[in-house]
Amino acid sequence: FVGSDEQSAHNVHDTVETFIDDAHRAWMASSSRYGLIWDGAVVQRFAAESRHTYRMLTQRGVRFTRLMSRPGHTVDRLLAVEDPAMFAHAFAADFASPRVHTIFGARAGRLHHDGGRVAGVRAHRNDGTTVTVHARHGVVLATGGYQANPTLRVRYQPESTANSPYLGLDTCRGDGHTIGAAVGADLVNMTFLPPMVIVASTVAENAIAINTAGTRFHDETAPFGERVTRLRAQPGRSAWYLLDSVAAHTHARLIDEMPYPPVRAETVADLATSLGIPGDVLAGTVARWNAFLANTSDTDPDFGRRALPRRRHGLTTPPFTAVAMVEGVNFSCGGFRTTTHMQVIDNLGTPIAGLYSAGDTTSGLNAAADLTGLHIAGALTMGRVAGHAAAHAIHDTNNHGSPLDHLAIPHAS
């Protein structure tokens, strides 16, 4: 969050301009690999709105434990949520309202029009029947990413990469992307499925990564691309995240979602034997990490890591858990171009009447996704903007330009 009350309480000075500069640097770094389109207007809207999201969440009972430092952010603006389940509790009353109707066991199949505007969705129930949902003012596409759909990914990635493992829900199949594209919505940055070591941030923050020699080899919370580079440099690309029982119990669901089952042992020596790595070296690695956490330094002396376990809890409580580090995809970053009201833009640069989008169906903020911490904050913040725009039938009449308007490539002759 930019300009949050939490930052003010800790005398952290943050501005919209500072965030935009940080996001632009992240975009530049990724753009050299993926050829991304920058949307400064949407990034600016997020930066200006995110503090209101912070206040909305805290008023609804979401508690944050601390500010966190992350590479790429020139000031501390990431907040650790006390329990991710708080997000569900925060909105439970809204879903329970008699004015909200949730249809379970149905998959959106196609948008339908009425009088030149998007006026609803046709969905297919699991029992084979079809239901049509009518929208008075607008439809918001909020179906998440497309990392779970190799058939869609192969359009933007080599086949071998498109079938790599992913972290997250199997419903992130790009349904919103598909039905939006069917009515002419402009999809951009779709090749941006950055390779990552598949792990939830909270798991990595409470673990150390060890290689086949039994030693650490990088900052476990470094930028995503650096983690992949470091893993690829290990013999056989083999390495594991190591946690004690306290951290493993706290993050049991996230560990169960990882590609391979964990290995557990009552002692560090037994775990080393199970993994086929030197026990004395691993014991020394664990002891060095625990000694660092026991002192008052904020920075890991070996790799400069600053994102530390909550309450500086070390690897102390058996049994110990090792989870294989696997390269795959954590999230997708491509999606629709939108206005700053999150109204979806078509291929010729014209906003589509009645159609809005938020979260990982959009591309504007996600183009800076290597600046960690944006996906949840972006979905909540821009989702609120999209919902407000749809509820008030806001329609942007400006033409935002087509890719065909920018034919400035020098002619070879």
Secondary structure as the mmCIF struct_conf table of DSSP 4:
data_model
#
loop_
_struct_conf.conf_type_id
_struct_conf.id
_struct_conf.beg_label_comp_id
_struct_conf.beg_label_asym_id
_struct_conf.beg_label_seq_id
_struct_conf.end_label_comp_id
_struct_conf.end_label_asym_id
_struct_conf.end_label_seq_id
BEND BEND1 GLY A 3 GLY A 3
HELX_RH_AL_P HELX_RH_AL_P1 ASP A 5 ALA A 9
TURN_TY1_P TURN_TY1_P1 HIS A 10 ASN A 11
HELX_RH_AL_P HELX_RH_AL_P2 VAL A 16 TYR A 34
HELX_LH_PP_P HELX_LH_PP_P1 LEU A 36 TRP A 38
HELX_RH_AL_P HELX_RH_AL_P3 GLY A 40 GLN A 59
TURN_TY1_P TURN_TY1_P2 ARG A 60 GLY A 61
STRN STRN1 PHE A 64 MET A 68
TURN_TY1_P TURN_TY1_P3 PRO A 71 GLY A 72
BEND BEND2 THR A 74 VAL A 75
STRN STRN2 LEU A 78 VAL A 81
BEND BEND3 GLU A 82 GLU A 82
TURN_TY1_P TURN_TY1_P4 PRO A 84 PRO A 84
HELX_RH_AL_P HELX_RH_AL_P4 ALA A 85 ALA A 96
BEND BEND4 SER A 97 SER A 97
TURN_TY1_P TURN_TY1_P5 PRO A 98 ARG A 99
BEND BEND5 GLY A 105 GLY A 105
STRN STRN3 ALA A 106 ASP A 114
TURN_TY1_P TURN_TY1_P6 GLY A 115 GLY A 116
STRN STRN4 ARG A 117 ARG A 125
TURN_TY1_P TURN_TY1_P7 ASN A 126 ASP A 127
BEND BEND6 GLY A 128 GLY A 128
STRN STRN5 THR A 130 HIS A 134
BEND BEND7 ARG A 136 HIS A 137
STRN STRN6 VAL A 139 LEU A 141
BEND BEND8 TYR A 146 TYR A 146
TURN_TY1_P TURN_TY1_P8 GLN A 147 ALA A 148
HELX_RH_AL_P HELX_RH_AL_P5 PRO A 150 ARG A 153
TURN_TY1_P TURN_TY1_P9 VAL A 154 TYR A 156
BEND BEND9 GLN A 157 GLN A 157
HELX_RH_AL_P HELX_RH_AL_P6 GLU A 159 ALA A 162
TURN_TY1_P TURN_TY1_P10 ASN A 163 ASN A 163
BEND BEND10 SER A 164 SER A 164
STRN STRN7 TYR A 166 TYR A 166
BEND BEND11 GLY A 168 GLY A 168
TURN_TY1_P TURN_TY1_P11 ASP A 170 THR A 171
BEND BEND12 ARG A 173 ARG A 173
HELX_RH_AL_P HELX_RH_AL_P7 ASP A 175 ALA A 181
TURN_TY1_P TURN_TY1_P12 ALA A 182 GLY A 184
STRN STRN8 ALA A 185 ALA A 185
STRN STRN9 LEU A 187 VAL A 188
TURN_TY1_P TURN_TY1_P13 MET A 190 THR A 191
STRN STRN10 PRO A 195 VAL A 197
HELX_RH_AL_P HELX_RH_AL_P8 SER A 201 GLU A 205
TURN_TY1_P TURN_TY1_P14 ASN A 206 ASN A 206
STRN STRN11 ILE A 208 ASN A 211
TURN_TY1_P TURN_TY1_P15 THR A 212 ALA A 213
BEND BEND13 GLY A 214 GLY A 214
BEND BEND14 HIS A 218 HIS A 218
TURN_TY1_P TURN_TY1_P16 GLU A 220 THR A 221
BEND BEND15 ALA A 222 ALA A 222
HELX_RH_AL_P HELX_RH_AL_P9 PHE A 224 ARG A 232
TURN_TY1_P TURN_TY1_P17 ALA A 233 ALA A 233
BEND BEND16 GLN A 234 GLN A 234
HELX_RH_3T_P HELX_RH_3T_P1 PRO A 235 ARG A 237
STRN STRN12 ALA A 239 LEU A 243
HELX_RH_AL_P HELX_RH_AL_P10 SER A 245 THR A 250
TURN_TY1_P TURN_TY1_P18 HIS A 251 HIS A 251
HELX_RH_AL_P HELX_RH_AL_P11 ALA A 252 ASP A 256
TURN_TY1_P TURN_TY1_P19 GLU A 257 GLU A 257
BEND BEND17 MET A 258 TYR A 260
STRN STRN13 VAL A 263 ALA A 265
BEND BEND18 GLU A 266 THR A 267
HELX_RH_AL_P HELX_RH_AL_P12 VAL A 268 LEU A 275
TURN_TY1_P TURN_TY1_P20 GLY A 276 GLY A 276
BEND BEND19 ILE A 277 ILE A 277
HELX_RH_AL_P HELX_RH_AL_P13 GLY A 279 ALA A 294
BEND BEND20 ASN A 295 THR A 296
BEND BEND21 ASP A 298 THR A 299
TURN_TY1_P TURN_TY1_P21 PRO A 301 PHE A 303
HELX_RH_3T_P HELX_RH_3T_P2 ARG A 310 ARG A 312
BEND BEND22 LEU A 315 LEU A 315
BEND BEND23 THR A 317 PRO A 319
STRN STRN14 PHE A 320 ALA A 324
STRN STRN15 GLU A 327 VAL A 329
BEND BEND24 ASN A 330 ASN A 330
STRN STRN16 GLY A 335 PHE A 336
STRN STRN17 THR A 338 THR A 338
TURN_TY1_P TURN_TY1_P22 THR A 340 HIS A 341
STRN STRN18 GLN A 343 ILE A 345
STRN STRN19 ASP A 346 ASP A 346
TURN_TY1_P TURN_TY1_P23 ASN A 347 LEU A 348
BEND BEND25 GLY A 349 GLY A 349
HELX_LH_PP_P HELX_LH_PP_P2 THR A 350 THR A 350
STRN STRN20 PRO A 351 SER A 357
HELX_RH_3T_P HELX_RH_3T_P3 GLY A 359 THR A 361
STRN STRN21 THR A 362 THR A 362
TURN_TY1_P TURN_TY1_P24 GLY A 364 LEU A 365
HELX_RH_3T_P HELX_RH_3T_P4 ASN A 366 ALA A 368
TURN_TY1_P TURN_TY1_P25 ALA A 369 ASP A 370
BEND BEND26 LEU A 371 GLY A 373
HELX_RH_AL_P HELX_RH_AL_P14 LEU A 374 ALA A 391
TURN_TY1_P TURN_TY1_P26 HIS A 392 ALA A 393
HELX_RH_3T_P HELX_RH_3T_P5 PRO A 403 ASP A 405
HELX_LH_PP_P HELX_LH_PP_P3 ILE A 409 HIS A 411
#
